[in-house]
Amino acid sequence: MSARVSVRPEPVEGSKPTPPFELSPPFELSPPPFGLSLSKPSPAQVDSALAPYLSYICDACGYIYNEADGDPDGGLAPGTRYADIPDDWACPLCGVTKADFTPYTPPSLDALRASIQGSAPVATRGAAGVVIVGAGRAGWQMAEALRALDADLPITVVTACAGDVYDKPMLSIAMARSTALDQLVKESGAAAAARLNVRLLSHTHAVRICADTQQLRTTRGVLRFDRLVLAHGAQANLPAALPAALCWRINHLAAYQKLRAALGRVDETGPKDVTIVGAGLIGSELANDLALGGHRVTLLDVQAEPLARWSAEGAGGQLLDAWKDLTIRFVGGVQVAQLEQLAGRYRITTTCGQRFAADQVIAAAGLATPPRLARSADLKWDNGIAVDPTNLKTSNEHIHAMGDCIAINGQPSRFIEPIARQARAIAADICGATPAPYEPRAAVVRVKTTSRPLTLH
């Protein structure tokens, strides 16, 4: 239906009246297009749209979901509210579902003190307090678990790096996401230390434990401790044929930042040839990410397929199928015999005589726990620092250990999920709070190969 509309302008004082003018077709008053509602949003819809974005923490591994950021790799666009997340969505770090997340607000000291008031007193603390070696996920979760029980406990964190807070598993997908290096850090070490009232000794190496005097010798002096927590993780293993000076080992943020700088931007310097030795979890994730980032990847392994540890679940075959359209060349059943540098590039030779040229070489042949600190304190060793499976105490009653550096009944603990539970168990033991026994369980492993994400056991 069309309509003729007359419009009579308001007269201006002192002017002659203006006759009306008309708007004729094609000006029409028509119903709104199909599917378009001109009704006002409800108050509830307005409140939801204007509400600040919230954060939720994974009770299993400590991953924090921020509604503003979403989880693009998991199908959640930035701005996705927690209430709108499908029930079958999986935590990008450990694979548990939405049901394992609870609201999260970074704890402040005032809030911690308020929550502790009126609760049972903590164990008598010494003046030296707790020293934590390591400022990765394990070290910072240990500090937060202690603070949740005692707002005034002296805590010192010793770390060889800057102590910045970041999710290490995110290093395996950062290039495909085009994540800027400065966006990988969630909170600076200095800011985390201030928030938790922790003394942070960054860029400081722990040298030796003097168990009899309860002292930790560092490159910045000697620290006394009432309790010591070793959370220094494990190192990337280096096969004998790979000189450390000629290859990368990506086990922390600083090394990853240097690798990204060496590779340069594909749109500026073109794609690079990258050879990765080791097609386990880390090697496969890095290969996937580098290829999606535009580089050419050769992936070498002694096994016939990638992710050979999970061959029973068909993981390797699924990855190879997903990689058909990517610039990833997998060569299985080979062992590296030599790595040499020639004219600014690298050449890898295998024991069977094959040769591979590369601009950069990455060693991804698993992890090994450095034994130096544990041996200096004469701690029991069993494929890692041996700990009590209930409270994570070592063979020295004043020393606990957690994360990648420990072994329980000879089995290393290399995954994300147990860390939060380990921290709670140790904190309860140190502070004399209600016991929170740690229970070893089979880990759920989330393989962040975005071409074919896998959840393995």
MARNU-411755 format. One line per field, with one value per atom (N, C-alpha, C): x negated, y negated, z. Coordinates in steps of 0.02 Angstrom, whole numbers, plus 50000, padded with zeros to 5 digits. Example, Ala and Ser with C-alpha at 12.3 -4.5 7.8 and 13.67 -1.06 7.14 Angstrom:
c1: c(49340;49385;49340;49358;49316;49355)
c2: c(50284;50225;50165;50112;50053;49998)
c3: c(50390;50390;50390;50354;50357;50394)
//
This chain:
c1: c(49957;50000;49956;49973;49935;49978;49948;49984;49953;49997;49974;49969;49911;49899;49889;49927;49919;49876;49830;49786;49790;49812;49817;49763;49711;49658;49685;49654;49672;49650;49694;49675;49623;49578;49528;49555;49546;49573;49550;49599;49583;49582;49596;49594;49665;49674;49739;49750;49814;49828;49806;49779;49756;49808;49829;49880;49852;49898;49873;49845;49797;49772;49787;49789;49811;49756;49755;49711;49755;49741;49782;49742;49774;49736;49680;49619;49609;49601;49611;49608;49669;49656;49710;49701;49755;49755;49773;49725;49735;49719;49743;49725;49650;49619;49547;49531;49470;49451;49464;49475;49488;49431;49447;49397;49369;49386;49360;49412;49393;49439;49420;49469;49457;49476;49493;49511;49450;49461;49406;49382;49315;49291;49318;49326;49350;49297;49317;49268;49215;49236;49188;49136;49159;49112;49063;49088;49045;48993;49016;48970;48916;48936;48887;48835;48859;48813;48764;48788;48746;48705;48719;48684;48610;48567;48495;48480;48428;48408;48378;48393;48370;48319;48285;48236;48256;48237;48252;48190;48176;48115;48131;48088;48095;48070;48114;48095;48045;48040;47994;47923;47914;47846;47828;47878;47862;47868;47886;47896;47953;47944;47995;48029;48095;48134;48160;48142;48165;48217;48277;48330;48310;48271;48251;48208;48165;48119;48150;48196;48224;48172;48186;48139;48147;48117;48128;48113;48059;48042;48094;48129;48181;48250;48254;48318;48355;48323;48356;48328;48367;48345;48334;48289;48282;48349;48361;48424;48475;48457;48504;48512;48572;48586;48582;48563;48557;48623;48679;48744;48759;48727;48741;48692;48645;48597;48633;48626;48657;48629;48671;48651;48593;48585;48532;48468;48464;48401;48347;48285;48229;48179;48152;48099;48040;48014;47960;47895;47887;47826;47831;47885;47887;47946;47993;48045;48108;48112;48173;48228;48290;48346;48363;48412;48435;48456;48479;48503;48447;48384;48327;48301;48337;48317;48359;48327;48362;48341;48383;48365;48298;48262;48194;48183;48156;48132;48061;48012;47944;47944;47918;47922;47880;47908;47871;47855;47804;47785;47841;47876;47931;47985;48002;48053;48030;47966;47940;47942;47922;47923;47994;48041;48111;48138;48118;48143;48111;48051;48016;48038;48062;48082;48136;48125;48173;48163;48119;48106;48054;48045;47997;47927;47888;47820;47776;47730;47684;47627;47587;47531;47483;47448;47399;47347;47337;47291;47224;47171;47106;47095;47044;47029;47006;46976;46950;47005;47059;47115;47101;47135;47132;47093;47048;47013;47036;47056;47078;47027;47002;46955;46995;47001;47038;47097;47106;47163;47202;47209;47255;47324;47366;47434;47432;47387;47384;47364;47312;47289;47341;47375;47425;47487;47507;47565;47549;47485;47464;47470;47448;47452;47525;47568;47639;47671;47654;47682;47661;47598;47575;47610;47617;47649;47723;47756;47825;47834;47779;47782;47749;47703;47666;47648;47680;47668;47603;47571;47510;47448;47454;47397;47342;47280;47225;47213;47218;47208;47157;47108;47058;47059;47062;47061;46995;46958;46894;46902;46884;46893;46836;46816;46763;46788;46855;46883;46913;46954;46985;47042;47067;47123;47191;47195;47259;47308;47372;47424;47451;47448;47474;47491;47531;47549;47501;47457;47407;47438;47493;47522;47543;47554;47573;47516;47454;47398;47404;47443;47450;47502;47539;47590;47587;47536;47533;47523;47484;47470;47531;47568;47628;47680;47681;47728;47703;47641;47610;47607;47593;47589;47523;47528;47468;47433;47367;47328;47347;47361;47377;47446;47487;47553;47552;47495;47491;47487;47462;47455;47522;47548;47611;47601;47544;47529;47453;47423;47351;47334;47273;47252;47255;47235;47236;47307;47355;47424;47453;47438;47462;47433;47369;47337;47368;47383;47414;47485;47522;47590;47593;47544;47543;47497;47467;47418;47364;47334;47281;47216;47161;47095;47072;47063;47043;46969;46929;46860;46856;46867;46865;46794;46784;46718;46666;46687;46646;46645;46586;46580;46571;46609;46599;46540;46490;46427;46422;46440;46429;46475;46498;46538;46494;46490;46454;46508;46522;46579;46570;46508;46497;46509;46494;46504;46566;46604;46664;46650;46603;46584;46583;46601;46597;46546;46494;46443;46465;46464;46483;46429;46438;46390;46399;46447;46455;46451;46417;46407;46441;46440;46466;46534;46582;46649;46662;46686;46709;46781;46801;46870;46892;46957;46988;47014;47043;47063;47040;47019;46996;47041;47064;47104;47067;47049;47015;47068;47073;47122;47087;47025;46983;46994;47038;47054;47000;47005;46958;46929;46873;46841;46856;46856;46863;46803;46816;46762;46724;46660;46618;46582;46602;46567;46493;46453;46381;46356;46392;46370;46386;46422;46443;46404;46356;46321;46369;46365;46411;46408;46349;46341;46373;46392;46418;46493;46526;46597;46636;46700;46744;46776;46786;46826;46879;46941;46996;47032;47010;47041;47061;47052;47072;47081;47110;47129;47069;47015;46957;46929;46923;46898;46945;47010;47059;47055;47048;47042;46982;46926;46865;46874;46909;46922;46965;47018;47062;47023;46978;46937;46891;46863;46818;46855;46917;46956;46979;46991;47016;47088;47114;47183;47184;47230;47234;47248;47290;47307;47249;47197;47140;47078;47065;47004;47017;47082;47098;47098;47124;47126;47056;47047;46983;46992;46935;46934;46914;46959;46948;46950;46898;46896;46905;46952;46966;46948;46905;46884;46925;46972;47016;47088;47129;47199;47246;47226;47272;47321;47344;47395;47372;47314;47290;47269;47232;47210;47268;47319;47377;47415;47423;47459;47420;47354;47314;47315;47311;47312;47378;47433;47498;47501;47477;47482;47437;47375;47329;47353;47383;47410;47468;47513;47569;47545;47486;47457;47420;47419;47391;47323;47294;47228;47232;47176;47170;47136;47169;47145;47129;47070;47052;47050;47088;47095;47065;47012;46976;46989;46995;47004;46980;46958;46936;46995;47055;47115;47145;47189;47218;47272;47301;47354;47344;47372;47370;47415;47403;47442;47444;47385;47382;47404;47398;47419;47493;47532;47604;47623;47581;47594;47659;47673;47734;47797;47793;47851;47851;47803;47801;47785;47749;47735;47691;47639;47593;47626;47667;47701;47749;47782;47828;47790;47731;47692;47667;47640;47613;47668;47728;47784;47801;47799;47815;47762;47700;47645;47636;47680;47671;47666;47702;47702;47656;47617;47570;47499;47455;47385;47345;47367;47333;47313;47249;47224;47201;47236;47217;47174;47117;47072;47061;47089;47084;47032;47014;46966;46894;46878;46810;46780;46715;46679;46625;46621;46572;46502;46455;46386;46342;46361;46318;46358;46342;46369;46310;46306;46250;46277;46239;46257;46215;46249;46215;46243;46201;46219;46282;46286;46343;46405;46404;46461;46437;46483;46466;46480;46439;46450;46452;46505;46513;46502;46461;46448;46472;46509;46534;46486;46496;46453;46460;46516;46526;46504;46474;46444;46488;46549;46591;46567;46577;46557;46615;46618;46672;46641;46660;46636;46688;46666;46712;46684;46729;46710;46706;46749;46749;46763;46734;46744;46769;46820;46849;46844;46819;46817;46879;46920;46981;46984;46930;46923;46940;46993;47015;46982;46996;46971;46929;46884;46843;46837;46845;46840;46767;46746;46676;46666;46614;46606;46564;46533;46482;46508;46564;46589;46608;46642;46664;46604;46552;46493;46456;46457;46421;46453;46519;46553;46560;46530;46533;46606;46648;46717;46723;46770;46781;46802;46773;46784;46812;46864;46892;46923;46880;46901;46928;46906;46929;46924;46941;46939;46996;46979;47030;47068;47134;47175;47228;47252;47308;47370;47407;47463;47521;47521;47577;47564;47505;47491;47432;47404;47350;47287;47277;47216;47161;47099;47042;47015;46957;46927;46901;46900;46883;46948;46962;47026;47038;46986;46994;47001;47000;46999;47056;47096;47146;47124;47157;47144;47209;47215;47277;47264;47312;47308;47263;47232;47194;47133;47108;47046;47056;47117;47128;47143;47138;47158;47193;47249;47286;47282;47251;47240;47203;47156;47115;47147;47208;47243;47241;47207;47205;47274;47282;47346;47334;47355;47337;47396;47455;47513;47540;47584;47610;47660;47705;47762;47744;47692;47680;47654;47630;47592;47632;47694;47735;47748;47761;47774;47711;47655;47591;47578;47591;47580;47624;47686;47731;47709;47685;47662;47601;47553;47492;47509;47552;47570;47603;47648;47681;47631;47581;47531;47486;47465;47421;47456;47519;47555;47593;47591;47625;47701;47726;47798;47828;47893;47926;47892;47870;47833;47874;47838;47868;47827;47832;47787;47789;47730;47724;47738;47776;47792;47767;47714;47692;47747;47756;47807;47782;47812;47793;47809;47761;47770;47809;47850;47882;47839;47814;47767;47803;47801;47831;47775;47775;47724;47747;47710;47730;47706;47716;47703;47768;47773;47837;47865;47824;47849;47891;47876;47914;47903;47940;47931;47949;47910;47921;47923;47964;47965;47946;47889;47860;47855;47841;47837;47770)
c2: c(50059;50000;49938;49888;49826;49770;49715;49660;49594;49545;49477;49440;49411;49379;49305;49265;49192;49171;49126;49101;49025;48996;48923;48898;48866;48840;48789;48786;48736;48666;48616;48549;48518;48482;48445;48375;48349;48285;48230;48193;48137;48157;48220;48243;48259;48264;48282;48357;48376;48448;48484;48544;48585;48638;48643;48693;48764;48809;48878;48907;48953;48990;49063;49101;49170;49218;49277;49332;49384;49397;49445;49508;49560;49621;49603;49634;49699;49698;49641;49642;49681;49736;49778;49795;49804;49831;49904;49947;50019;50054;50115;50154;50167;50176;50191;50255;50262;50324;50385;50441;50504;50520;50536;50555;50497;50433;50376;50351;50349;50326;50255;50212;50144;50133;50188;50182;50170;50137;50123;50187;50193;50251;50248;50306;50310;50283;50262;50240;50292;50356;50410;50414;50405;50407;50348;50290;50232;50242;50268;50280;50330;50382;50433;50404;50362;50333;50284;50249;50197;50224;50284;50312;50320;50308;50318;50391;50402;50470;50502;50565;50601;50654;50680;50734;50795;50853;50917;50960;50995;51034;51108;51145;51218;51247;51280;51308;51366;51393;51449;51426;51373;51355;51282;51239;51170;51124;51151;51109;51060;50997;50946;50927;50937;50917;50847;50801;50732;50722;50699;50691;50643;50592;50543;50576;50623;50655;50714;50749;50810;50864;50912;50966;50982;50941;50950;51020;51051;51119;51169;51155;51200;51181;51134;51115;51061;51028;50976;50908;50868;50803;50756;50706;50656;50627;50619;50593;50646;50710;50764;50769;50761;50765;50837;50845;50912;50951;50916;50950;50976;50948;50969;51022;51043;51095;51163;51201;51268;51313;51358;51402;51448;51462;51508;51473;51407;51371;51398;51401;51429;51375;51378;51334;51341;51286;51292;51319;51320;51345;51418;51436;51503;51545;51517;51557;51568;51543;51552;51506;51514;51479;51415;51379;51318;51327;51387;51400;51394;51397;51393;51322;51272;51202;51167;51122;51082;51009;50961;50890;50874;50829;50814;50739;50716;50648;50652;50620;50623;50602;50644;50628;50568;50526;50471;50488;50456;50471;50452;50397;50378;50431;50457;50508;50572;50589;50649;50642;50584;50574;50578;50550;50552;50623;50663;50732;50775;50757;50797;50781;50719;50698;50745;50768;50812;50885;50901;50971;50999;51064;51096;51068;51058;51030;51077;51047;51088;51110;51156;51181;51124;51131;51081;51073;51012;51001;50976;50992;50966;50900;50865;50799;50805;50862;50870;50882;50914;50927;50981;50973;51024;50995;51033;51015;51063;51035;51074;51064;51119;51116;51130;51078;51085;51039;51003;50957;50971;51036;51056;51064;51101;51112;51144;51192;51226;51177;51136;51091;51040;51010;50958;50989;51048;51079;51100;51117;51132;51070;51013;50951;50933;50941;50924;50971;51036;51083;51068;51048;51028;50965;50916;50854;50865;50913;50927;50951;50976;51001;50955;50913;50869;50805;50751;50687;50654;50677;50644;50689;50748;50794;50765;50761;50737;50788;50764;50807;50774;50812;50789;50836;50807;50846;50832;50885;50880;50909;50870;50894;50869;50911;50893;50846;50838;50795;50733;50697;50636;50651;50712;50730;50710;50691;50670;50729;50714;50765;50775;50836;50853;50927;50947;51017;51049;51091;51122;51159;51197;51231;51185;51121;51074;51060;51076;51067;51111;51165;51212;51191;51138;51116;51041;51008;50935;50911;50947;50923;50929;50985;50993;50941;50920;50868;50798;50792;50727;50687;50722;50690;50652;50588;50548;50573;50568;50595;50562;50496;50463;50482;50513;50534;50602;50637;50702;50695;50639;50628;50604;50642;50623;50574;50578;50533;50534;50477;50475;50506;50531;50560;50509;50448;50396;50382;50381;50368;50426;50488;50546;50546;50529;50527;50473;50415;50362;50382;50414;50433;50483;50528;50580;50564;50506;50487;50540;50555;50606;50571;50592;50567;50607;50574;50607;50593;50645;50638;50665;50620;50640;50642;50678;50685;50708;50754;50779;50855;50884;50957;50987;51040;51079;51125;51121;51156;51220;51216;51273;51268;51326;51330;51356;51318;51341;51366;51430;51458;51453;51462;51463;51394;51340;51273;51239;51275;51249;51182;51187;51129;51147;51098;51106;51055;51080;51035;51017;50952;50927;50881;50861;50814;50744;50734;50668;50675;50726;50733;50794;50799;50857;50840;50886;50877;50932;50912;50961;50979;51040;51061;51105;51099;51147;51206;51190;51241;51220;51268;51257;51297;51266;51300;51296;51354;51357;51363;51310;51309;51285;51307;51281;51317;51367;51399;51445;51460;51504;51467;51493;51463;51505;51471;51507;51552;51615;51664;51648;51660;51645;51709;51737;51796;51783;51833;51826;51797;51811;51789;51716;51682;51613;51566;51528;51479;51425;51407;51358;51291;51273;51207;51203;51260;51261;51273;51283;51298;51265;51259;51228;51281;51263;51305;51259;51271;51225;51252;51228;51251;51193;51131;51073;51013;50960;50903;50869;50860;50824;50859;50926;50963;50957;50960;50954;50885;50833;50765;50759;50789;50786;50826;50883;50921;50881;50850;50810;50754;50723;50669;50695;50754;50784;50804;50826;50845;50784;50729;50670;50678;50625;50626;50652;50699;50730;50678;50628;50578;50531;50532;50488;50526;50584;50621;50687;50704;50766;50825;50883;50942;50971;51003;51034;51110;51145;51218;51235;51268;51285;51361;51389;51460;51470;51512;51528;51601;51612;51680;51702;51748;51772;51757;51808;51799;51821;51805;51817;51760;51748;51697;51628;51606;51538;51532;51581;51577;51574;51614;51614;51548;51522;51458;51402;51399;51347;51353;51415;51425;51398;51414;51391;51315;51284;51212;51175;51199;51167;51173;51230;51238;51191;51186;51140;51068;51055;50989;50973;51021;51009;51040;51077;51106;51177;51201;51271;51313;51367;51405;51476;51499;51570;51597;51649;51678;51748;51757;51820;51856;51923;51961;52033;52064;52133;52180;52159;52200;52191;52238;52238;52185;52161;52111;52059;51999;51951;51975;51946;51963;52039;52070;52144;52169;52127;52147;52165;52134;52146;52184;52229;52267;52308;52332;52373;52332;52266;52223;52195;52218;52196;52123;52093;52022;52003;52043;52026;52025;52076;52079;52021;52000;51943;51878;51870;51810;51809;51865;51868;51853;51876;51862;51788;51758;51686;51643;51668;51629;51634;51669;51681;51616;51565;51502;51450;51469;51423;51437;51388;51395;51431;51491;51533;51599;51613;51677;51718;51773;51817;51874;51885;51940;51981;52041;52083;52138;52169;52224;52202;52139;52115;52088;52091;52066;52018;51960;51909;51931;51925;51942;51880;51826;51767;51705;51649;51584;51537;51505;51459;51395;51341;51278;51266;51250;51240;51178;51129;51068;51035;51031;50998;51039;51101;51147;51208;51256;51316;51378;51429;51493;51548;51587;51645;51708;51752;51816;51871;51919;51974;52034;52081;52141;52183;52174;52212;52172;52112;52075;52021;52013;51959;51892;51840;51773;51725;51677;51627;51559;51510;51442;51401;51353;51313;51245;51196;51130;51129;51169;51175;51247;51269;51338;51334;51374;51376;51447;51453;51518;51524;51576;51587;51660;51683;51754;51769;51738;51753;51709;51724;51684;51727;51694;51727;51680;51707;51667;51655;51592;51579;51603;51643;51673;51633;51578;51545;51523;51487;51463;51521;51570;51627;51664;51673;51708;51669;51602;51562;51570;51586;51597;51671;51713;51786;51810;51783;51804;51870;51910;51973;51959;52000;51990;52054;52048;52106;52083;52072;52046;51975;51940;51873;51868;51811;51804;51845;51895;51940;51903;51906;51872;51919;51902;51939;51924;51975;51963;51926;51918;51884;51810;51793;51723;51694;51732;51709;51689;51719;51706;51751;51724;51763;51804;51834;51872;51828;51761;51713;51680;51682;51659;51585;51546;51474;51455;51505;51490;51528;51490;51519;51508;51543;51533;51546;51515;51521;51507;51526;51511;51558;51532;51574;51607;51580;51606;51668;51687;51741;51807;51860;51927;51960;51993;52031;52104;52143;52214;52223;52179;52184;52155;52128;52101;52025;51992;51919;51889;51829;51792;51735;51743;51696;51655;51659;51627;51571;51531;51470;51486;51532;51542;51552;51591;51605;51545;51493;51441;51406;51386;51351;51396;51459;51505;51517;51519;51527;51466;51406;51345;51344;51363;51363;51413;51471;51521;51497;51466;51441;51383;51336;51279;51301;51350;51374;51405;51440;51472;51420;51370;51318;51275;51257;51211;51246;51312;51348;51343;51332;51326;51396;51398;51462;51496;51559;51592;51594;51585;51589;51638;51703;51753;51753;51756;51761;51833;51841;51908;51913;51952;51962;51994;51971;52000;51997;52037;52036;51969;51940;51873;51875;51824;51812;51761;51779;51737;51705;51640;51601;51584;51615;51603;51543;51488;51426;51420;51473;51470;51447;51382;51352;51381;51412;51444;51505;51536;51593;51599;51559;51563;51632;51657;51724;51722;51764;51774;51846;51855;51922;51937;51999;52021;52056)
c3: c(50000;50000;50000;49958;49957;49986;50004;50035;50013;50006;49991;50057;50071;50134;50124;50160;50157;50216;50203;50254;50254;50310;50314;50361;50335;50379;50427;50486;50536;50511;50515;50491;50536;50505;50543;50556;50618;50637;50589;50563;50518;50445;50430;50360;50337;50272;50244;50254;50263;50268;50205;50216;50160;50144;50081;50065;50075;50090;50100;50035;50043;49985;49996;49943;49947;49926;49959;49940;49906;49844;49807;49794;49773;49755;49708;49712;49745;49820;49856;49929;49953;49991;50013;50086;50120;50188;50183;50193;50185;50250;50259;50318;50318;50377;50379;50343;50316;50281;50325;50291;50327;50376;50437;50487;50526;50507;50543;50592;50654;50706;50727;50730;50751;50824;50858;50929;50971;51028;51073;51107;51118;51156;51227;51257;51325;51373;51432;51482;51496;51497;51510;51455;51391;51335;51338;51357;51362;51418;51475;51530;51511;51474;51454;51406;51358;51309;51341;51392;51423;51482;51505;51563;51547;51595;51583;51569;51529;51515;51578;51587;51646;51627;51678;51668;51707;51683;51715;51714;51769;51775;51771;51737;51734;51801;51837;51902;51894;51833;51822;51809;51768;51748;51761;51777;51789;51729;51670;51612;51625;51604;51617;51551;51548;51490;51502;51457;51461;51406;51426;51376;51321;51337;51286;51232;51251;51203;51168;51203;51174;51167;51123;51107;51033;50989;50916;50891;50916;50894;50916;50971;50995;50969;50923;50893;50930;50979;51018;50998;50965;50941;51000;50993;51046;51065;51130;51153;51171;51162;51179;51255;51278;51350;51373;51435;51463;51458;51468;51465;51396;51344;51275;51250;51292;51271;51270;51216;51213;51268;51292;51347;51328;51262;51241;51222;51233;51220;51267;51243;51282;51300;51361;51382;51333;51306;51256;51285;51351;51380;51401;51436;51464;51440;51403;51372;51413;51476;51514;51485;51509;51480;51519;51493;51524;51597;51614;51682;51734;51711;51758;51766;51742;51748;51801;51838;51888;51880;51903;51897;51929;51897;51920;51922;51977;51985;52013;51982;52010;52083;52127;52198;52217;52260;52288;52361;52388;52457;52506;52493;52537;52538;52478;52474;52509;52500;52532;52607;52633;52706;52733;52695;52717;52718;52668;52666;52719;52741;52791;52862;52873;52940;52968;53028;53060;53045;52998;52982;53031;53027;53073;53061;53113;53104;53064;53026;52987;53033;53007;53046;53062;53117;53137;53081;53058;53003;53031;52996;53014;52979;52999;52970;52897;52879;52812;52761;52782;52738;52686;52628;52575;52515;52489;52427;52372;52316;52258;52203;52175;52119;52055;52014;51951;51950;51894;51887;51824;51808;51756;51785;51751;51776;51845;51856;51921;51977;51964;52016;52036;51987;52003;52034;52012;52044;52115;52127;52195;52239;52213;52252;52267;52216;52227;52278;52275;52322;52394;52403;52470;52494;52448;52468;52487;52456;52472;52544;52574;52642;52692;52669;52715;52678;52695;52660;52679;52732;52756;52755;52730;52727;52683;52706;52662;52606;52545;52486;52440;52419;52370;52311;52251;52189;52154;52139;52105;52034;51983;51915;51871;51823;51777;51722;51716;51664;51696;51658;51684;51731;51730;51773;51747;51683;51655;51654;51663;51666;51595;51571;51504;51503;51454;51446;51396;51421;51376;51317;51327;51269;51212;51227;51175;51126;51145;51099;51038;51044;50989;50937;50950;50902;50888;50914;50909;50837;50797;50729;50685;50691;50651;50669;50731;50753;50737;50712;50700;50765;50820;50885;50891;50906;50917;50980;50980;51036;51102;51100;51163;51189;51147;51168;51203;51201;51233;51309;51333;51405;51434;51482;51514;51571;51604;51660;51669;51678;51688;51756;51761;51824;51881;51866;51918;51942;51895;51913;51954;51935;51972;52043;52048;52114;52158;52129;52168;52190;52145;52162;52219;52221;52272;52331;52330;52381;52388;52332;52327;52309;52338;52318;52257;52201;52139;52124;52119;52097;52026;51978;51908;51882;51827;51796;51848;51890;51944;51942;51942;51938;52007;52021;52082;52070;52113;52102;52144;52208;52252;52313;52335;52397;52453;52506;52566;52615;52612;52648;52724;52747;52820;52851;52814;52842;52814;52772;52740;52705;52658;52619;52545;52504;52431;52406;52374;52345;52274;52260;52194;52167;52105;52075;52102;52147;52179;52255;52278;52350;52379;52445;52480;52510;52503;52531;52582;52640;52689;52675;52693;52684;52742;52757;52803;52762;52704;52656;52587;52548;52480;52432;52379;52328;52262;52234;52169;52115;52074;52019;51956;51947;51893;51826;51825;51762;51736;51672;51638;51578;51552;51494;51432;51375;51312;51302;51287;51278;51213;51214;51156;51133;51077;51051;51041;51049;51046;50980;50926;50859;50845;50890;50878;50924;50898;50940;50964;51028;51057;51021;50997;50965;50896;50867;50799;50794;50851;50847;50903;50893;50942;50987;51050;51095;51125;51106;51124;51185;51244;51306;51351;51326;51365;51318;51343;51302;51270;51306;51279;51217;51220;51162;51103;51116;51062;51029;51069;51042;50996;51016;50974;50909;50913;50852;50804;50830;50786;50754;50791;50762;50708;50719;50669;50605;50612;50553;50514;50549;50515;50494;50464;50439;50368;50355;50288;50235;50251;50201;50186;50228;50216;50191;50219;50201;50166;50157;50123;50171;50148;50191;50203;50260;50277;50278;50268;50274;50346;50381;50451;50458;50489;50504;50579;50597;50667;50680;50729;50746;50806;50795;50847;50830;50822;50803;50858;50920;50976;50981;51042;51053;51032;51058;51043;50970;50945;50875;50826;50838;50793;50797;50857;50864;50830;50840;50808;50732;50706;50634;50605;50637;50615;50615;50668;50676;50626;50617;50571;50499;50481;50413;50402;50450;50443;50441;50471;50470;50405;50358;50292;50279;50327;50317;50292;50265;50241;50295;50316;50373;50353;50375;50371;50442;50455;50522;50522;50563;50565;50630;50628;50689;50678;50733;50729;50721;50739;50732;50663;50645;50578;50569;50624;50621;50676;50667;50722;50779;50838;50898;50909;50903;50908;50977;51028;51095;51096;51051;51048;50985;50964;50902;50908;50969;50978;50965;50973;50960;50889;50848;50778;50769;50818;50815;50755;50742;50688;50621;50607;50543;50533;50587;50582;50566;50597;50582;50511;50488;50420;50369;50383;50338;50339;50398;50404;50372;50367;50341;50265;50232;50160;50120;50141;50104;50134;50185;50215;50192;50202;50180;50235;50252;50302;50269;50273;50247;50307;50319;50374;50348;50381;50364;50428;50429;50487;50479;50534;50533;50520;50538;50526;50592;50596;50655;50632;50665;50645;50665;50618;50632;50637;50602;50601;50583;50616;50599;50590;50531;50517;50484;50491;50461;50400;50343;50280;50246;50235;50199;50227;50293;50324;50331;50305;50313;50351;50361;50399;50357;50370;50336;50388;50385;50430;50389;50416;50385;50432;50405;50446;50443;50487;50487;50424;50389;50326;50265;50277;50221;50191;50215;50187;50212;50171;50189;50181;50228;50228;50241;50199;50207;50244;50284;50324;50338;50347;50371;50447;50480;50553;50571;50627;50652;50723;50738;50805;50832;50893;50927;50970;50958;50996;51016;51048;51064;51137;51162;51230;51282;51346;51402;51449;51485;51535;51595;51655;51716;51734;51741;51761;51833;51846;51912;51962;51939;51980;52049;52052;52116;52162;52134;52175;52204;52163;52187;52241;52235;52285;52354;52356;52420;52436;52395;52404;52406;52362;52359;52321;52340;52306;52234;52188;52116;52086;52045;52011;51946;51896;51831;51837;51889;51907;51983;52010;52083;52113;52152;52181;52236;52234;52284;52311;52371;52400;52358;52336;52290;52322;52388;52421;52433;52460;52476;52437;52391;52346;52384;52443;52481;52456;52451;52429;52488;52479;52533;52589;52578;52631;52654;52719;52746;52735;52720;52710;52636;52592;52520;52485;52446;52403;52330;52284;52213;52175;52117;52078;52005;51963;51891;51853;51800;51754;51785;51842;51869;51914;51930;51977;51942;51981;51959;52018;52003;52053;52035;52078;52064;51998;51985;51924;51862;51867;51808;51810;51762;51761;51753;51781;51775;51726;51663;51611;51584;51614;51584;51627;51598;51629;51685;51671;51716;51789;51807;51878;51918;51885;51921;51975;51959;52009;52069;52057;52113;52154;52121;52157;52202;52175;52214;52276;52269;52326;52380;52358;52406;52445;52410;52443;52490;52467;52508;52573;52569;52630;52677;52650;52693;52726;52688;52715;52767;52753;52797;52854;52855;52908;52903;52842;52831;52823;52811;52798;52740;52748;52694;52629;52574;52507;52467;52483;52454;52377;52349;52276;52255;52202;52176;52104;52092;52023;51982;51922;51878;51806;51764;51693;51663;51628;51601;51535;51525;51460;51423;51365;51328;51269;51268;51213;51164;51104;51053;51011;51015;50983;50912;50873;50802;50770;50756;50737;50672;50631;50571;50588;50644;50669;50744;50784;50857;50881;50930;50956;51032;51061;51132;51146;51179;51189;51263;51279;51348;51361)
//
